[in-house]
Amino acid sequence: MIYVFFLLLVTAVWGWTFVLVKDAISQYPTLPFLALRFVLAFVVMVILVRRLPTRREVWVGAIAGAVLAGGYLTQTVGLSITSPGNSGLITGLFVVFTPLIDRIFGTSLHRWTVIAVIGALIGTVMLVGGPAGFGLGDLLTVVCAALYALHIVLLSRWSPGLRSAPLAMVQMGMSALIFTGGGAFQWRAGMPSPYVWFAIIVTGVFASALAYYIQTWAQQHLSASRTAVILTTEPAWALVAAVVLAGQRFSALQAVGALVMLASIVGHELAHLIFNPHGGKAPT
């Protein structure tokens, strides 16, 4: 289906931006960077949408946007103190967190999800070099993955019947509002460098405005768990970008952990395709 193709394209962009953002926030403070990114994303969406959201679209978009902002804050702060490869792989935990959170709303939890969660968590511990290697950046990224999973669940539950573009616009606006207010005390950082502006444009236009418009549109046709498994290529893209572009290297234990994480995530997707091949809404 066409929305599956576009979601896969989105994951490729997101995977590359781990390295891009890591370099940008090493030159510019995190909160002003996020504020500029989402203000730009909001402006792009306003230009594209050119219509007012309904009251329900404002309500759903505001809540989903606040959760999304929390995910980006924890991810970006975490990325500043961990490697782009670790950040990308740990963020991929949202795939196995999504069915767990969806369970709160009454969706059945399959045993392959439980197996995938256990495998992914074991892989995460190995990736950071054992329990003692779990730094603050890695922990923040785990929180980020949980918030992204919650964002997916909320959109799957609430977005059907709503217009994709206004809903995505409200999410970008809420994120921009949160980061603009939160980053006000850091605006003395000055104007960004050309490279930081390049990162702001790429992340604001392509990885935020267009990406979340596509995700919101696609989730009107897909369940929360199905969306999560389609997005499983994001950590793989992030890993490739970290190795090729950032020169990240892994010890034997970390490499095995990365493989275990990817195998758990991809295995979860394959199990979903085998046992729920139509990809419709999961039974409640």
Buried (B, 14 or more C-beta within 10 A) or exposed (E): EEBBEBBBBBBBBBBBBBBBBBBBBEEBBBBBBBBBBBBBBBBBBBEBBEEEBBEEBBEBBBBBBBBBBBBBBBBBBBBBEBBBBBBBBBBBBBBBBBBBBBBEEEBEBBEBBEBBBEBBBBBBBBBBBEEEBBBEBBBBBBBBBBBBBBBBBBBBBBBEEBBBBBBBBBBBBBBBBBBBEBBEEBEEBEEBEEEBBBBBBBBBBBBBBBBBBBBBBBBBBBBBBBBBBBBBBBBBBBBBBBBEBBEBEBEEBBEBBBBBBBBBBBBBBEBBEEEBEEBEBBEE
